[in-house]
Amino acid sequence: TEEMEAFFADLLELEGACLDLLMPERGEPVAAAFGFRDDRAYYLYNPAYEPAAADASPGVLLVDLLVRRCLAEGLVRLDLLKGDEAYKFRLGARARPLFVVEGRV
């Protein structure tokens, strides 16, 4: 939707924001990964793939390429962030505790 486009365009302006696309030689992207990185890690915020290309697993291929890039750049973590989606565990994720931090001003 236009609202989601605007949301991600705004996010892309934030420091460390990354948009990676998996592109065939010709045509439109078949997978995308929106994330953030700092000097130690890449945080995969929102991956997506073209459903018509699902048989080729473009999302998994893109994450594999991201892992390889993180290793090549010396990052120590590729964080799939919160959520218990099955693809995360198929990719090797391990659950870890999450905490809510609240402060009073």
C-alpha positions as CSV (number, residue, x, y, z in Angstrom):
1,T,0.0,0.0,0.0
2,E,1.0,3.6,-0.3
3,E,1.1,3.9,3.5
4,M,3.6,0.9,3.8
5,E,5.7,2.4,1.0
6,A,5.9,5.7,2.9
7,F,6.7,3.8,6.2
8,F,9.6,2.0,4.7
9,A,10.8,5.0,2.8
10,D,10.9,6.8,6.2
11,L,12.7,3.9,7.8
12,L,15.3,3.9,5.0
13,E,16.3,7.4,6.1
14,L,17.4,6.1,9.6
15,E,21.1,5.5,10.3
16,G,22.1,1.9,9.5
17,A,19.1,1.1,7.4
18,C,19.7,-1.3,4.5
19,L,17.6,-2.5,1.6
20,D,18.9,-5.5,-0.2
21,L,17.3,-6.9,-3.4
22,L,17.7,-10.2,-5.2
23,M,17.4,-9.4,-8.8
24,P,17.4,-11.8,-11.8
25,E,19.4,-10.7,-14.8
26,R,16.3,-9.2,-16.3
27,G,13.1,-8.2,-14.6
28,E,11.8,-7.2,-11.2
29,P,13.3,-8.2,-7.8
30,V,12.3,-11.7,-6.6
31,A,13.2,-11.1,-2.9
32,A,13.9,-8.1,-0.7
33,A,15.4,-7.7,2.8
34,F,15.0,-4.6,4.9
35,G,17.3,-4.4,7.8
36,F,19.6,-2.4,9.9
37,R,23.3,-2.8,10.6
38,D,25.8,-1.5,13.1
39,D,29.5,-2.3,13.4
40,R,28.8,-5.7,15.0
41,A,25.5,-7.0,13.5
42,Y,22.9,-7.1,10.8
43,Y,19.3,-7.0,12.0
44,L,16.8,-8.5,9.5
45,Y,13.7,-6.4,10.1
46,N,11.4,-7.4,7.2
47,P,12.2,-9.9,4.4
48,A,9.8,-10.6,1.5
49,Y,9.8,-12.6,-1.7
50,E,7.8,-12.8,-4.9
51,P,5.2,-15.6,-4.4
52,A,5.4,-16.5,-8.1
53,A,9.1,-17.4,-7.6
54,A,8.5,-19.4,-4.4
55,D,9.7,-22.7,-5.9
56,A,13.2,-21.2,-6.3
57,S,13.3,-20.1,-2.6
58,P,14.5,-16.6,-3.4
59,G,14.0,-15.5,0.2
60,V,16.2,-18.2,1.6
61,L,18.8,-17.5,-1.1
62,L,18.8,-13.8,-0.2
63,V,19.3,-14.6,3.5
64,D,22.1,-17.0,2.6
65,L,23.8,-14.1,0.7
66,L,23.3,-11.8,3.7
67,V,24.9,-14.4,6.0
68,R,27.9,-14.6,3.6
69,R,28.2,-10.8,3.4
70,C,28.1,-10.5,7.2
71,L,30.9,-13.1,7.6
72,A,33.0,-11.4,4.9
73,E,32.5,-8.0,6.6
74,G,33.4,-9.4,10.1
75,L,30.0,-8.9,11.6
76,V,29.4,-11.3,14.6
77,R,25.6,-11.7,14.3
78,L,22.8,-11.8,11.9
79,D,19.8,-11.3,14.1
80,L,16.4,-12.4,12.8
81,L,14.7,-10.4,15.5
82,K,11.7,-11.4,17.5
83,G,9.0,-13.8,16.3
84,D,8.7,-17.5,16.1
85,E,8.1,-17.9,12.3
86,A,9.2,-21.3,11.1
87,Y,11.6,-20.0,8.5
88,K,13.7,-18.5,11.2
89,F,14.3,-21.8,12.8
90,R,14.8,-23.6,9.5
91,L,17.6,-21.0,8.9
92,G,19.2,-21.9,12.3
93,A,17.8,-19.3,14.6
94,R,17.7,-20.1,18.3
95,A,15.1,-18.6,20.7
96,R,16.4,-16.3,23.3
97,P,14.6,-14.4,26.0
98,L,13.2,-10.9,25.3
99,F,12.7,-8.3,27.9
100,V,10.6,-5.1,28.1
101,V,12.5,-2.2,29.5
102,E,10.4,0.6,30.9
103,G,11.7,3.9,32.2
104,R,10.1,6.7,34.1
105,V,11.0,10.3,33.4
